[in-house]
Amino acid sequence: MTLVVQARHQVGALVLDAHFEAPPGVTALVGPSGAGKTTVLRIVAGLAPSPTSSVRVGGVEWNGLRPEQRDVGFVFQSLALFPHLTALENVAFGGRGPALAWLERLRVGHLAQRRPSSFSGGEAQRVALARALARAPKVLLLDEPFSSLDRPLREALVGELAAVVRETKVPTLLVTHDPDEASALGARVLRLEGGRLTSPSAAR
């Protein structure tokens, strides 16, 4: 199943016009701040309504669908875990898959009955990723998911994420400033500058 995006949208002075395909595996959007990378994710998720854009998954048009009608798993840069819910309740919220199994798959099963205030940065990242994957999404969206972590922890989580993406075969769209991170995930790389793609994707 392939994600096909035609993002045509204006945010303030930024005019976004980017057309690309994201097959199963990781496609990375890299580029400077303000280039429109996160806006692309929000258009795919339906969080930035854009009647001039088109989002197709497996040949099915998503434009016009509300966010809750889209089969998307989204890991926000802020993670957006519910502070009043346990890890297990966070992952089960809106999920379809076995919440505890995903926590255990990402090595945070021991946090099941704890709340986010007690998590380390790496633990919170794993819980957020488990929540996104428990939705059994057709598309996985990752907005700078490792930016707040130190390098050893980042490298460990990148390796775990790469294994999960290979296993699930879900099209994954990653926003990152770090080309090395994209390479470690085996990503096709798209460079976005000023709302436009400035170089072709690179299969790795």
C-alpha positions as CSV (number, residue, x, y, z in Angstrom):
1,M,0.0,0.0,0.0
2,T,1.4,3.4,-1.0
3,L,0.7,6.9,0.3
4,V,0.4,9.5,-2.4
5,V,0.4,13.1,-1.3
6,Q,-0.3,16.3,-3.3
7,A,0.1,19.0,-0.7
8,R,-1.1,22.4,-1.9
9,H,-1.6,24.7,1.0
10,Q,-0.8,28.2,2.2
11,V,0.2,28.9,5.8
12,G,1.0,32.6,6.3
13,A,3.7,33.5,3.8
14,L,4.5,29.8,3.1
15,V,3.0,28.4,-0.1
16,L,3.3,24.6,0.1
17,D,3.3,22.7,-3.2
18,A,4.8,19.2,-2.9
19,H,3.8,16.0,-4.7
20,F,5.4,12.7,-3.7
21,E,4.8,9.0,-3.1
22,A,5.6,7.1,0.1
23,P,5.7,3.3,-0.4
24,P,5.9,0.8,2.6
25,G,8.9,1.7,4.6
26,V,10.2,5.1,5.8
27,T,10.1,8.2,3.7
28,A,11.9,11.1,5.4
29,L,11.1,14.8,4.9
30,V,14.3,16.8,5.7
31,G,14.9,20.5,5.5
32,P,15.1,23.7,7.5
33,S,12.6,24.9,10.0
34,G,9.6,26.6,8.4
35,A,9.9,24.6,5.2
36,G,6.5,23.0,5.6
37,K,7.4,19.6,6.8
38,T,5.1,19.4,9.7
39,T,2.3,21.0,7.6
40,V,2.6,18.0,5.2
41,L,2.1,15.6,8.2
42,R,-0.9,17.6,9.4
43,I,-2.5,17.5,5.9
44,V,-2.1,13.8,5.7
45,A,-3.6,13.4,9.2
46,G,-6.5,15.8,8.4
47,L,-5.4,18.2,11.1
48,A,-4.8,20.9,8.5
49,P,-7.9,20.9,6.3
50,S,-6.8,21.6,2.8
51,P,-9.4,21.3,0.0
52,T,-6.7,22.0,-2.6
53,S,-4.6,19.0,-1.5
54,S,-5.0,15.3,-2.2
55,V,-4.1,12.4,0.1
56,R,-4.5,8.9,-1.3
57,V,-3.7,5.6,0.5
58,G,-3.9,2.4,-1.5
59,G,-5.8,4.3,-4.2
60,V,-8.4,5.6,-1.8
61,E,-8.9,9.4,-1.5
62,W,-8.8,10.6,2.1
63,N,-9.4,14.3,1.4
64,G,-12.7,15.2,3.0
65,L,-12.4,12.6,5.8
66,R,-12.2,13.9,9.4
67,P,-9.0,13.0,11.3
68,E,-10.8,10.3,13.3
69,Q,-11.8,8.6,10.0
70,R,-8.2,8.3,8.8
71,D,-6.2,5.3,9.7
72,V,-3.2,7.3,10.9
73,G,-0.8,6.7,13.8
74,F,0.8,10.1,14.7
75,V,3.8,10.6,17.0
76,F,3.9,14.3,17.7
77,Q,7.1,16.1,18.6
78,S,5.5,16.9,22.0
79,L,4.4,13.2,22.2
80,A,1.0,14.4,23.5
81,L,0.5,11.6,26.1
82,F,-2.5,12.0,28.3
83,P,-1.0,12.9,31.8
84,H,-4.0,11.5,33.7
85,L,-3.9,8.1,32.0
86,T,-1.5,5.2,32.6
87,A,0.8,4.0,29.8
88,L,-1.6,1.1,29.2
89,E,-4.6,3.5,29.0
90,N,-2.7,5.8,26.7
91,V,-1.9,3.1,24.3
92,A,-5.4,1.6,24.5
93,F,-7.0,5.0,23.8
94,G,-8.3,4.8,20.2
95,G,-6.3,1.7,19.5
96,R,-7.3,-1.5,17.8
97,G,-4.4,-3.8,18.7
98,P,-3.4,-5.3,22.0
99,A,-2.1,-2.4,24.1
100,L,0.1,-4.4,26.5
101,A,1.6,-6.4,23.6
102,W,2.8,-3.2,22.0
103,L,4.2,-1.8,25.3
104,E,6.1,-5.1,25.7
105,R,7.3,-5.1,22.1
106,L,8.9,-1.7,22.7
107,R,10.3,-2.8,26.1
108,V,8.1,-0.6,28.3
109,G,5.6,-3.2,29.5
110,H,6.8,-2.5,33.1
111,L,5.3,1.0,32.7
112,A,1.7,-0.3,32.1
113,Q,0.2,1.0,35.3
114,R,2.4,4.2,35.6
115,R,1.5,7.7,34.4
116,P,3.7,9.8,32.0
117,S,5.0,12.1,34.8
118,S,7.2,9.2,36.0
119,F,8.6,8.3,32.5
120,S,12.1,9.1,31.3
121,G,12.4,10.7,27.9
122,G,13.1,7.4,26.2
123,E,10.3,5.7,28.0
124,A,7.8,8.4,26.9
125,Q,9.0,8.1,23.3
126,R,8.4,4.3,23.4
127,V,4.9,4.7,24.9
128,A,4.0,7.3,22.3
129,L,5.2,5.0,19.5
130,A,3.3,2.1,21.0
131,R,0.1,4.2,21.0
132,A,0.5,5.1,17.4
133,L,1.2,1.5,16.3
134,A,-1.7,0.1,18.4
135,R,-4.1,1.8,16.0
136,A,-3.0,-0.6,13.3
137,P,-2.5,2.4,11.1
138,K,-2.4,2.4,7.3
139,V,0.1,5.4,7.6
140,L,2.5,6.2,10.4
141,L,3.5,9.9,10.9
142,L,6.5,10.9,13.0
143,D,7.3,14.5,13.7
144,E,10.9,14.9,15.0
145,P,10.3,11.9,17.3
146,F,13.8,11.7,18.6
147,S,14.9,15.3,18.8
148,S,14.9,15.6,22.6
149,L,17.0,12.5,23.2
150,D,20.7,12.1,23.6
151,R,22.6,10.3,20.8
152,P,22.9,6.8,22.4
153,L,19.2,6.7,23.3
154,R,18.3,8.1,19.9
155,E,20.3,5.4,18.1
156,A,18.7,2.6,20.1
157,L,15.2,3.9,19.4
158,V,15.9,4.4,15.7
159,G,17.0,0.8,15.5
160,E,13.8,-0.4,17.2
161,L,11.6,1.7,15.0
162,A,13.3,0.4,11.8
163,A,12.6,-3.1,12.9
164,V,8.9,-2.4,13.6
165,V,8.5,-0.6,10.2
166,R,10.0,-3.6,8.4
167,E,7.7,-5.9,10.3
168,T,4.4,-4.0,9.8
169,K,5.2,-2.8,6.2
170,V,3.3,0.5,6.9
171,P,4.2,3.6,4.9
172,T,5.9,5.9,7.4
173,L,6.5,9.6,6.9
174,L,9.3,11.0,9.1
175,V,10.0,14.6,9.6
176,T,13.6,15.2,10.8
177,H,16.5,17.7,10.6
178,D,19.0,14.9,10.8
179,P,20.0,13.2,7.5
180,D,22.0,10.5,9.5
181,E,18.8,9.6,11.4
182,A,17.0,9.2,8.0
183,S,19.8,7.0,6.7
184,A,19.8,4.8,9.8
185,L,16.1,4.1,9.2
186,G,16.8,3.1,5.6
187,A,14.7,6.0,4.5
188,R,13.9,7.5,1.1
189,V,14.9,11.1,1.5
190,L,12.9,14.1,0.2
191,R,14.3,17.6,0.8
192,L,11.7,20.3,1.4
193,E,12.7,24.0,1.2
194,G,10.3,26.9,1.1
195,G,7.3,24.6,0.6
196,R,8.8,22.8,-2.4
197,L,10.8,19.6,-3.0
198,T,14.2,20.6,-4.1
199,S,15.8,17.2,-4.8
200,P,14.5,13.8,-5.9
201,S,14.0,11.0,-3.4
202,A,16.9,8.7,-2.8
203,A,16.3,5.0,-2.3
204,R,18.6,3.6,0.3
